[in-house]
């Protein structure tokens, strides 16, 4: 009696806890992951229920016969299935993810003990669109790349758990009445990405990169007044629904991870520093030495044009390396270093993206005498596209360096806003006088300088071309035939609404100059983006009007497209990206509702498009009702 009292009363609590730990366990089921939306509420990433096949081996009779049936349907070896069916357990997986058709056929077998279990699986309705930013999710429902990885703790939610007992051998014993702990849907994330702007940015980048046979390319579109990232595209892209079919080099987001020597797109930032410091003025004249400048044992060349005497305005307009070098040397090491830092080229942007690099700027202590010269035209340092876009936005908005961001807000499953982004000024970089001077110089680049391919008919564009050399990592010297072609710009000139940078890595066809192969992408995106955002020229000023037309839950506004005539195609099953690509040839307004794949078009296939003014297209994810 005393021993019973000791174990039941004195040691009872501890022993009950031990027993619970030894005999109670939980089988976890994946919860529904939070959605990722664009800024207008269109779904970019969601979860769909995908069936899996499980069994209760203790309930299955005629194991050999049924194993043969299951093997024939699933393609799994008979040996493996019979091993599963012979287990002394009440629950085991045959295959966690199968097609709906296979699940239906297995269900038709009507084998007692075979269970069809539906679990949420990650799905990206628009395929390759924004794949480098979104990333992807692994089979265990954990994010492995991009936003999915960086914000996994918000998105993944709480797992469902089925409480069970297990015996001394660790085998599950299902007890009726044990509860199924309710899963919690993950938090929803809204990005600053404008879906229509993302479509056109990806389209024009892909088109040009394919034409030039670039090794890789990226584009960033930003709102310079807030720091919000409106579009971010990479080439080549991948489909996150089938990420395992691509090698890892396809997954990285070049716009934030890849460091490159910027070349001449660095000139406006160094020259603006010289203007601010009073070292030069816009009308200061410098000798271009007809393309070759010799000093301190080195020679600085201009690639094609051989200039004589140029003022600072012309230095930027025609992108003269020789003149820029002399300005850098007048500034000296400390001031060039100071301005690189002030523009943000030594810092990680912290935009909320995975893998952001802080660039590569050598410590001031190891700079050679010619360091200021090299830095003035973008050699000897490496930056990222995002750093350049942020610095460019500061010129566009009047001299304020804004913190970039891609997360608009995070909302829990019950609608409570957990986080909401607000524009944040990091610091003022240059004063308004200097800003107006550098803006005007960049306007000259597009008006009649090296960036003429970025011209628009109704809007004034300011920009800067760049052609950076590529270093051979084995020799430490520059390749003679490899270049980085870049172009950055903002529009409209007086009151900028958009900034953009396009960089192409080692283009092999057409040209390797940024003004020839990257400026056209910026031009085409600006032309369409201003229309989408309803920004119109009005005399010498720029008016901004926002349409109040109806939209679906996704809120996509009217998209205008251009040129030619023809016959309507059957677009059913196409993505929004493919549909917009088709209508980019016609002068027709396209109203888009929903997201995913086209299931309705207001104009029948084969109809004449000549007299059509508007077409309505409706999209939905596969496997869902309208």
LINHUZI-V543400 format. One line per field, one symbol per residue. phi: phi as a letter, one per 30 degrees, with the letter a starting at -180 (. if undefined). psi: psi as a letter, one per 30 degrees, with the letter a starting at -180 (. if undefined). burial: b if it has 24 or more other ideal C-beta (glycine too) atoms within 12 Angstrom, else e. Layout:
phi->???
psi->???
burial->???
This chain:
phi->.dddddddcdceddddddddddccabccbddddddccddcjddcbbbbdcdbcbbcedcdchedddddddddddideedddddddddcbcaadcadbbdddddddddddhddjcccccbdbdbcechdeiddddiacddcicdcaheeddceddddicddbcdbcbddciddbdcejddcdddceddccccddcddddeddddddedddddchddaaabbcbcddbjddcabbbbdcbcddbeddcdeddddcedccdcbddidddeedddddddddidbbecdcbddhhjbbcahibbcccdbdcccdbddededechdddddeddedddiedddeededddjdccddhdjcdidccibcdeedcdddcedddddcicibbbcddddddddddddcjjcdcddabcdabbddcjdddabdbebddadcbddddddddddddddeddacdcddcdcdcbdccaacabcdcddddcicdddbbbccbababadddbecbbabbbcchdcciacdedcccddddeddeeddddddhcbdbiccbcbbcdcddbdedidddccbbihblcdcdcejdddedddddddcbdbdcccbiajbdbbbdcddjddcecdcbbcbcbaddibdd
psi->eeeeeeeeeegeeeeeeeeeeefklkkkkklkkllkllfggkkekakkkkklklljfffklheeeeeeeeeeefgkkeeeeeeeffkhlfkkkekfjlleeeeeeeeffhjkfkkjkkkkkkkjegcfkgefeealklfggkkflbeeeehefeefakkkkjklllafggkkjkjkfkljkklkkllkkklfkjeeeeeeeeeeeeeeeeefhkelllkkkljfffgkjfkjkkkllljffhfffklffffkjeffekkljfbfffeeeeeeeeeefgellfgkkkkfhhfkjkkhglkklkedkjlckkleeeeeefhjeeeeeeeeeeeleeeeeeeeeefgfflkfhfglkgklgajkkkefgklegeeeeffgglflklleeeeeeeeeeeegggkjkkllfjelkklfggkjfkkkkkkkelkelleeeeeeeeeefeeeeegbfhffgklefkkkkaklkjklkkjfefglkkfgkljjlkkllkleeikfklkkkkkjhkfldlgkefefeeeeeeeeeeeeeeefhjkkjbflklkkkkglllaffgklkkkallllakkljgkflleeeeeeeffflikkkkkkalckkfkkfkkkflkfegkekkkkklllkgll.
burial->eeeeeeeeeeeeeeeeeeeeeeeeeebebbbbbbbbbbbbbbbbbbbbbbbbbbbbbeebeebeebbebbbebbebeeeebbebbebebbbbbbbbbbeeebbeebeebebebbbbbbbbbbbbbbbbbbbbbbbbbeeebebbbbbbbbbbebbbbbbbebebbbeeeeebbbeeeeeeeebebbbbbbbbbbbbbbbbbbbbbbbbbeebebbbbbbbbbbbebbbbbbbbbbbbbbbbebeeeeeebbbbbbbbbbbbbbbbbbbbbbbbbbbbebbebebebebbebebeeeeeebebbeeebeebbbbbbbbbbbbbbbbbbbbbbbbebbbbbbbbbbbbbbbbbbbbbbbbbebeeeeeeeebbbbbbbbbbbbbbbbbbbbbbbbbbbbbbbbbbbbbbbbbbeeeeeeeeebeeeebeebbeeebbebbbbbbbbbbbebbbbbbbbeebbbbbbbbbbbbeeeeeeeeeeebbbbbbbbbbbbbbbbbbbbbbbbbbeeebbbbbbbbbbbbbbbbbbbbbbbebeeeeeebeeeeeeeebbebbbbbbbbeeeeeebbebeebbbbbbbbbbbebebbbbbbbbbbbbbbebeeeeebeebeebbbbbbbbeeee
